[in-house]
Amino acid sequence: MPASSHWLAARPLLIGMLHVPPLPGSARFAGSLDAISERVLADAEVLVSSGFECLMLENFGDLPFFPDVVPNITVAHMTAIAERVRTKFSQARLGLNVLRNDGCAALSIAHAVRADFIRVNVLCGARVTDQGLITGIAHDLLRLRANLHAENIAILADVDVKHSAPLGVREIGVEVQDLIERAGADAVIVSGTATGQPVDFAKLQRVAEVAGTTPVLIGSGATADTIANILKLASGAIVGSSLKVEGCVTNPVDLHRAREFVAAAR
């Protein structure tokens, strides 16, 4: 973990999701840039006012996702929205995830807007996904970070990432070791099988055991009812679905749910 990323060791580390509606160029874009920005900023306001100290911006609405490199238009609009979030909520740490696996775009945006971290779904290895075969990008990403002198931007990487299957099954501990020691992950993310699905506690326990001092975060399925037990093993959680109105991932963030979650975690 870079010395400048000491904040990753905070417990509990709570990261609230900013799910961006479909952007221009995507199949489901509804035609209003103002509506997209207003939705993201409104969700950020609720999260920050509820006690979330970290936010993560993700192009969640851009289904179906590109497996690796996204179009320039996506990078441009994600940068513009990220800059608005950073300017208005400068007190919160900001992260980027460019789906499905464009970690270099995420790092470039983070560098441009002075963000703090990125999430990478497949940093090393290979996974079979609904986008096809996705392979690790650590070799490009770590070189880009070094060339930009951007070691202050932490890399949060998934192990056994949701919505995917391995090409060849390996023991999860071996995957975690490679992710940290060979691919350079600053924190490890453990998720359920799909968005909003709970994590397997036996898997979480094994990941935490092997990760040692490297922070481990839950990447899906955390709720106000389960977060206390999760934090017995994990450093924190990335949370989205359970904070939304009626628990629906495409709905706005619900103030009561967000406050209830933070209270349960702290």
N, C-alpha and C positions, 0 to 999 in steps of 0.2 A: 504494500500500500504506500503511495507517495506520502511524504511527510505532510504535504499541504492538504491531504485528504483525511486528516485525523478525525474530522467530524463523522466519518463513517463508523467510528467505534462507539458513537453515542448510543445509549440504550434508554428507551426504545427509539429506534430510527423509523419514523413514520413518513412515507412518501405517498402523497395523494395524486391520483391520476387526473390528467387533463386530456380527455379523449376528444380529439379534434374531429368535428363533422367532416363529411366528404369535401375534399379540396378541389379546386379547378384542375381539370385533367383526369380526375378519377371518374369511374363509371356512374357514381351516385351523386355527383355535385348538383346541388339544388339551385345554384345561380346567384347566391347572395354572399359576398365576402364580408359585409358588415355583420350579417347574422352569425357567421362562423366566429369572428372575433368577439362579438358580444357574448356568445355562449361560453367561449373559453374563459374570458375575463370574469364572467359571472361565477363560473365554477371555481375559479382560482380565489375569488373573494370569499366564497363560502368556506373553502378549505383552509385558507390562511386565518380567517376569523375564528375557525373552530379549533385551531391549535396546530395544524400541520405546518411543520417548518421546512418541508421539502415538497416540491411539485415536479411532476414529470409529464412533459408534453409528448403526445404520441398521435401519429396520423391514423388513428383507429378506424376512421370512416372510409378509408381508401380501398376497401374491399372491391374486387379481389386484389391482393397485394402482389407487387413485383417480388420475385424471390431474392434479388440482390440489389442492383443499382436502380434507384428510383429516378424519374424524369427530373430535369432541371426545374420545371414549374413547381414540383412538390417541394424541392429544397428551398426555392425562393419564398414560397408562401409559409412554409414552416419557420423560416428565418424571420419573416415579418411578424408572425404571431408570437414567436419566442421573444422577440425584442420588446413587444408590447407588454408581455407578461413580466419580463425582467425589469422593465422601467417602472411598472405600476406596483410590483411586489418585490422590490429589491431586498426586502428583509428575509425572503425565503430563498432557499437553495433551489436551483432549477436544473432539471435534467431533460435529455432528449432521447426518444426512441423512434427511429425511422424504420417502419415495418416494410418488408419482413426482416431484412437483415443488412440494411445499408448503414453499417456502423461508421464508415468513413464520412457519409453525409451527416450523420448525427454528430460526429466529432467536429466537423467543419462548422456546423451551425452553432454548436456549443462554444467553439472558439470565437466565432463572430459576435455572439451576444453575451460572452463572458459567463457562460453557464458552468455548472459545477460537476456534472456527471452525465454519462450516457448509459443506456442499456443495450446489450447486444444479445440477440436470441441464440445465435450459433457462433460462438467465438472460436471454437476448435472442434475437430471431428466432423461428422456428417450426419444429417438427419433427413428422413423422408417426411415431407410435409404436404399440405394441400397445394403448395406452390411448386411441388416437385422436389428434387434433391437440392438441399442447401448445405454448402460446405463452409468450414471455418474461415475466418477473415483475419485472424490474429496477426499473420505475417504482414498484411497491408496496414492494418489499423495501428499497430504498435510503432511501425516505422513512420506513419503520418504523424502520430502524437509526438514522437521524438523530433521530427523535422519542424513541427510547429512550436516546439518547446512548450508543449501543453500538458506536461505531466501533472499539472494541478487538476486536470479533468479526469475524474475517476471512471473506471470501466466496471460496470456492474454486469455480470455475465450469467446467463442461464445454464443450468445443468439439467439434462433430460427435459428440454424445454417443452411446454405444452403444445398441443396441436401438432405433434410429430411423433415419429418412431425412429429408433436407431437402425442403421444399416446392419450393424452387428452388436449384439448385446455384450456389454462389459459391466463389471461390478461398479456400482455408483461411486464408490470411494476412489477407484482408479480414474474415473472421469473427473472427479473433483481435483485430484492431484494434478492431472494434466492441465485443467483449466487455470489453476493458480500458478503452478511451477513452470509450465511450458508456454501457456498462452497469455499470462500476465494479468489475469483478472484481479481487480482490487476488492471485489465482493462477489459472492455467489448467490444466485437466486434459485429457489426451489419452488416449483408450482405444482398444481394439480394437472389433470390431463387436458383441461380446456379452461378458457376464460371463466372465472367465477367458481371453478371447482376447487374443493379443499385439497390440501396437500396430505400425502400419506405420512403419518408421524414417524413410522419406522424409517422411512427414507430420509426425512428431515433430521432425525437423530444421527443417522450414519453420516450425512453430509456435514453436520455440525462437528461431529467427532473428527473427521478427516480434515476439515477446513482449519481447525485450530484457532489461531488468532485472526484469521481472515473472516470478516463479517459475513453472516449468512442471513438472507432476507427471504421472506415468503412473497411469492409473486402472484398468487391467486388464492381466492377462497377465504381470506381472513374476514371475520365478522366481529362485531362487538361481543358476541357470546364466546368466541373461540380465541380471541387475541391474547388473553391472559395465559392460556396454556401454550400457545405458540411461542410467546416470549420467554418461556422456560428453556427453549432450545435455540431460538433465533434472535438475532439482534434487533429485528424490526420487520416491517411489512410494507410492500407496495400494494395499495388498496384502491379499488375503483368500483366494481359492481355493487358491493354491499353498501356503499355510501350514496347510491343513486336513488331517486324517487322510485318507490316500490321495488327496489333492488334490481332494476332493469338497467343494463350497462349503457344503453343509448339515451337514457333520461338524464336530466340535470342532477347535480349533486344536491342532496337533501340536507339542510342545515341540522335538523335534529339527529339524523343518522350519523353525520360527520362528528358532531359534538359527543354523541354517545360512544362512538368508536374511540375517540381520543381519551375520553374519561376512563374507559375500560382499559386502555393500554397503559395509562399513566398511574 
